[in-house]
Amino acid sequence: MVRRLALRAFAASVSVAVLGWLPPAPANADPILVFPGMEIHQDTRLCTLGYVDPGMRVAFTAGHCRGAGVVFDRDNRPIGRLATFRDNTPSGTTVTTDQVISDYEAIVLDDSVAVSNVLPGGRRLENNPGAALQQGQPVCHFGIITGETCGTVESVNNGWFTMSHGVQSQRGDSGGPVYLPSGGTGQIVGIFNSVWGDLPAAVSWRATSDQVRQDLGVTDNPR
């Protein structure tokens, strides 16, 4: 509860500070729909939106997708603004499994947009704090270029994990959600980061959630 209230306060305070800089929406225009798996633009960067929280009206993508501030949809319409991020994605094509990788961006959404947590294919993306990862577990990734591709977890590392056996990615898929398929829903477990060697990789949603809490100064209630 403490965590949830703190995040709500964060979203409210940041929205007042940053959304005043967004261009006004045209009068009587249909609201822009913001959802996980949608195409987003920041400066010259093209990426995929990851998780969207309809209650807090905050969305997440990869930190290396960030731009100067305002986030736009594929039609160059503003949907929100960068609030906070981490990005220590290594340069090059290889990384050691004990290396810590942090790569997230939090976006406070404009009051005028409509918000959904349903992926383009109709799968509802849910946040389950108890969702855990292990090698061989079925997993899917959605990116604006490749769509939904599924495979298995290859290895679980230090705040990030790799995937194989069918999971694919191309430029533009960064920031997209990685999730456990469960019937018609998905449990988010990661945000797509990069390809290391020949293995697609994502930062852990659990680790990312902890980093967001640290960045906001949120602590658990000791009682």
C-alpha positions as CSV (number, residue, x, y, z in Angstrom):
1,M,0.0,0.0,0.0
2,V,2.8,2.4,0.9
3,R,4.4,1.7,-2.5
4,R,1.2,2.3,-4.4
5,L,0.4,5.5,-2.6
6,A,3.9,6.8,-3.2
7,L,3.8,6.0,-6.9
8,R,0.4,7.7,-7.2
9,A,1.9,10.8,-5.5
10,F,4.8,10.7,-7.9
11,A,2.6,10.5,-10.9
12,A,0.5,13.4,-9.7
13,S,3.4,15.6,-8.8
14,V,5.3,15.0,-12.0
15,S,2.3,15.4,-14.2
16,V,1.7,18.9,-12.8
17,A,5.4,19.8,-13.4
18,V,5.9,18.4,-16.9
19,L,2.6,18.1,-18.7
20,G,2.1,21.8,-18.8
21,W,4.8,21.8,-21.5
22,L,2.8,19.5,-23.8
23,P,1.1,21.1,-26.8
24,P,-2.6,21.3,-26.3
25,A,-4.8,18.7,-28.1
26,P,-7.1,19.9,-30.8
27,A,-10.6,20.8,-29.5
28,N,-13.2,18.0,-29.9
29,A,-10.5,15.6,-31.1
30,D,-10.9,11.9,-30.3
31,P,-8.6,11.0,-27.4
32,I,-5.3,9.3,-28.3
33,L,-5.3,5.7,-27.1
34,V,-2.1,4.7,-25.2
35,F,-1.4,1.0,-24.8
36,P,1.4,-1.5,-24.4
37,G,3.1,-2.5,-27.6
38,M,2.4,0.8,-29.4
39,E,4.9,2.7,-31.5
40,I,6.5,5.7,-29.7
41,H,9.0,8.4,-30.9
42,Q,11.4,10.5,-28.8
43,D,13.6,12.8,-30.8
44,T,15.1,10.5,-33.5
45,R,14.5,7.3,-31.5
46,L,11.8,4.8,-32.5
47,C,10.7,2.3,-29.9
48,T,7.9,0.2,-28.4
49,L,5.9,1.1,-25.3
50,G,6.2,-1.5,-22.6
51,Y,3.9,-1.6,-19.6
52,V,1.0,0.9,-19.1
53,D,-0.6,1.4,-15.7
54,P,-4.1,2.7,-16.3
55,G,-4.6,3.6,-12.6
56,M,-1.5,5.7,-12.2
57,R,-1.5,6.8,-15.9
58,V,2.2,6.1,-16.1
59,A,3.9,4.1,-18.9
60,F,7.3,2.4,-19.2
61,T,9.7,1.7,-22.0
62,A,13.5,1.2,-22.2
63,G,15.7,3.9,-20.8
64,H,17.9,4.0,-24.0
65,C,14.8,5.0,-25.9
66,R,14.6,8.3,-24.1
67,G,14.7,11.7,-25.8
68,A,14.7,15.3,-24.6
69,G,11.3,15.1,-22.9
70,V,8.0,14.8,-24.8
71,V,7.0,11.4,-26.0
72,F,5.0,11.1,-29.3
73,D,2.9,8.4,-30.9
74,R,3.4,7.2,-34.5
75,D,1.4,10.1,-35.9
76,N,3.6,12.6,-34.0
77,R,1.0,13.4,-31.4
78,P,2.2,14.0,-27.9
79,I,1.1,11.4,-25.3
80,G,3.3,12.3,-22.3
81,R,6.7,13.2,-21.0
82,L,9.8,11.6,-19.6
83,A,9.7,11.6,-15.8
84,T,12.7,9.5,-14.8
85,F,15.0,6.9,-16.3
86,R,18.0,4.6,-15.8
87,D,20.2,3.4,-18.6
88,N,23.6,1.7,-18.2
89,T,23.2,-0.5,-21.3
90,P,26.8,-1.6,-22.3
91,S,28.1,-0.7,-25.7
92,G,29.3,-3.5,-28.0
93,T,27.8,-6.9,-28.6
94,T,28.7,-8.9,-25.6
95,V,28.1,-8.7,-21.8
96,T,29.1,-10.8,-18.9
97,T,26.2,-12.5,-17.0
98,D,27.2,-11.0,-13.7
99,Q,27.0,-7.5,-15.0
100,V,24.0,-5.4,-13.7
101,I,21.9,-3.9,-16.5
102,S,19.4,-1.1,-15.8
103,D,17.3,0.2,-18.7
104,Y,13.9,1.8,-18.0
105,E,12.1,5.0,-18.6
106,A,9.0,6.2,-16.8
107,I,6.6,8.3,-18.8
108,V,3.8,10.4,-17.2
109,L,0.9,10.4,-19.6
110,D,-1.1,13.5,-20.6
111,D,-4.5,13.9,-19.0
112,S,-6.1,14.1,-22.4
113,V,-5.1,10.5,-23.6
114,A,-7.1,7.4,-23.1
115,V,-5.2,4.5,-21.4
116,S,-5.4,0.8,-21.9
117,N,-3.4,-2.2,-20.7
118,V,-4.3,-4.4,-23.7
119,L,-1.7,-5.4,-26.3
120,P,-2.5,-5.0,-30.1
121,G,-3.4,-8.7,-30.3
122,G,-6.0,-8.4,-27.6
123,R,-3.9,-9.9,-24.8
124,R,-4.3,-8.0,-21.5
125,L,-1.0,-7.2,-19.9
126,E,-1.0,-7.5,-16.1
127,N,1.4,-6.7,-13.3
128,N,1.8,-9.6,-10.9
129,P,4.5,-8.8,-8.3
130,G,4.8,-12.5,-7.6
131,A,5.7,-13.5,-11.1
132,A,9.1,-15.2,-11.1
133,L,11.4,-16.3,-13.9
134,Q,13.4,-19.5,-14.3
135,Q,15.3,-21.1,-17.2
136,G,13.1,-22.9,-19.7
137,Q,10.0,-21.0,-18.8
138,P,7.7,-20.0,-21.7
139,V,7.9,-16.3,-22.5
140,C,6.7,-13.8,-25.2
141,H,7.9,-10.4,-26.4
142,F,5.9,-7.8,-28.3
143,G,7.6,-5.3,-30.6
144,I,6.3,-2.9,-33.2
145,I,8.4,-4.5,-35.9
146,T,8.2,-8.2,-35.1
147,G,4.8,-8.3,-33.3
148,E,4.4,-11.1,-30.8
149,T,7.1,-13.8,-30.8
150,C,7.4,-16.5,-28.1
151,G,10.1,-18.9,-26.9
152,T,11.7,-19.7,-23.6
153,V,13.9,-18.1,-21.0
154,E,17.5,-19.0,-21.7
155,S,19.2,-17.7,-18.6
156,V,18.3,-15.4,-15.6
157,N,21.1,-13.0,-14.8
158,N,21.8,-10.0,-12.6
159,G,18.6,-7.9,-13.1
160,W,18.2,-9.1,-16.7
161,F,17.6,-12.3,-18.7
162,T,18.0,-13.8,-22.1
163,M,15.6,-15.6,-24.3
164,S,15.7,-18.2,-27.1
165,H,13.7,-20.8,-29.1
166,G,11.6,-18.3,-31.1
167,V,11.8,-14.9,-29.4
168,Q,12.8,-12.4,-32.1
169,S,13.6,-8.7,-32.2
170,Q,14.5,-6.0,-34.7
171,R,15.4,-2.3,-34.4
172,G,12.3,-0.5,-33.1
173,D,11.3,-3.3,-30.7
174,S,13.3,-1.9,-27.8
175,G,11.3,-1.1,-24.8
176,G,8.5,-3.6,-25.6
177,P,7.0,-5.8,-23.0
178,V,8.2,-9.3,-22.2
179,Y,5.6,-11.4,-20.5
180,L,4.5,-14.8,-19.3
181,P,1.6,-16.0,-21.5
182,S,-1.3,-17.2,-19.4
183,G,-4.4,-17.9,-21.4
184,G,-5.7,-14.6,-22.7
185,T,-3.6,-12.5,-20.4
186,G,0.1,-11.8,-20.0
187,Q,2.1,-11.3,-16.8
188,I,4.8,-8.7,-17.4
189,V,8.3,-9.9,-16.4
190,G,10.6,-7.6,-18.4
191,I,11.3,-4.7,-20.8
192,F,13.1,-5.5,-23.9
193,N,16.7,-4.2,-23.8
194,S,19.0,-5.5,-26.6
195,V,20.4,-8.6,-28.3
196,W,23.6,-10.0,-26.6
197,G,25.5,-12.3,-29.0
198,D,22.5,-14.0,-30.7
199,L,20.2,-14.0,-27.7
200,P,17.4,-11.4,-27.2
201,A,17.5,-9.9,-23.7
202,A,15.3,-7.9,-21.4
203,V,15.7,-6.2,-18.0
204,S,13.7,-7.8,-15.2
205,W,10.4,-6.1,-14.4
206,R,10.9,-7.0,-10.7
207,A,14.4,-5.4,-10.7
208,T,13.0,-2.4,-12.6
209,S,10.2,-2.0,-10.1
210,D,12.8,-1.9,-7.3
211,Q,14.8,0.7,-9.2
212,V,11.8,2.9,-9.6
213,R,11.1,2.7,-5.9
214,Q,14.7,3.6,-5.1
215,D,14.6,6.5,-7.5
216,L,11.4,7.8,-5.9
217,G,12.7,7.2,-2.3
218,V,10.0,4.7,-1.6
219,T,10.6,2.3,1.3
220,D,8.4,-0.6,2.6
221,N,6.4,0.0,5.7
222,P,8.5,-1.6,8.5
223,R,5.3,-2.7,10.2
